[in-house]
């Protein structure tokens, strides 16, 4: 490992992507992810990479599709409204079975919203996001270190399953500085000849990358293949973290990303008061750790979902818990981040 | 010290965010857990800017806090806004050239320091925030002064040794003023 450096999440994820061999990055500026595009603008030329500020988010995501089709590691990033604009292209990339990494440093919404951290893009992120029958793996970091580590992980998942992968951060993780360590090297890119253009496996092999399948039976077969891949992803890639699970807690908190780290502080504070609360933090939001949440909820009197929105992941928590115990919700809109003290008093209210 | 929560605030351009960054860098160098979270609204020079810094022996859960252990207020609006959030018994360092007394002065350890005047005396008014760093370190011991000085030396020794000397002197003056 290298030595620790103090970095913003936006910069750390960009640096990790470059260290992971990403040499192509296309994006359009938007707060609160601006440091990411700025970092790429500064660093890509130094490593012989391509940095391009596209004329729009739509252009950027289609450049990503093109680069991915050529077999290189490619990334784009934006924030909520910009990610909405990219959705058509993400759907095309998913249908074309190409690996690419998309970072959403999400902000307050709906609409143009504001630039404060919010988790209101959960539905969009975990349900495909664009048109059509597809999903993208979604990684949710809760520290700057994890944000950085997810760049190489996202490339690995993208290449193993030939899918776009979304890293869903938020304005707080993007703007905050924390110590971060980068390893000396990351796993290299998988051999792109199985998916990229120009790699003929036989002399007359024409590898055509396409997402247009006019014949319904062909589209049916292509979509079914996609879902076989999704089953594999569900089998292999579900990630989550548990906290204070060994206690005799009767309450389980479910939270991801920024909300989870604030919730963790609240769990610690409640413990000091003699109130035990367990916590589970989904790290992959799709595929969602339904089984792990169900297991964690076993024997609990109550499950409380905490989100920086009006209640999105809580629907997945209800699917996981499946009526075994009541599922409550603590949320906040507008990009106002909870303090641990607020969470402590809200949890106390819910369990009293 | 288990955990210390510091908020530095001032006009954009006064260097409040840098005060926080120096503490965070020094804390990291000492092997502590740190977070540095700026207010990142559409701020600009002359607007207000603030940063929340946590230095802890344990991993930092929330980088956001509603009660401060230490406030460094570089101007009056910052003092008005954040003094009420300072814990009873907490520390408030003000730039007394630009700030009056907070309403809760009797409940906290108030330390007015003429940051601007001291910086002017050493020949660089822009070093006022560094005078504040000196006062902050001397009053709280949140990180060792040497860790901050080492970080600054690493950053500036080659590029701008004269400015490094000014900054180190400013830190010393700030520390001496509150001693």
Interface residues (C-beta under 8 A of the other chain):
Chain A: X4 X6 X31 X32 X115 X171 X172 X175 X176 X177 X178 X179 X261 X262 X264 X265 X266 X268 X337 X338 X339 X340 X341 X342
Chain B: X21 X24 X25 X28 X33 X34 X35 X36 X37 X38 X40 X41 X42 X60 X61 X62 X63 X64 X65 X66 X67
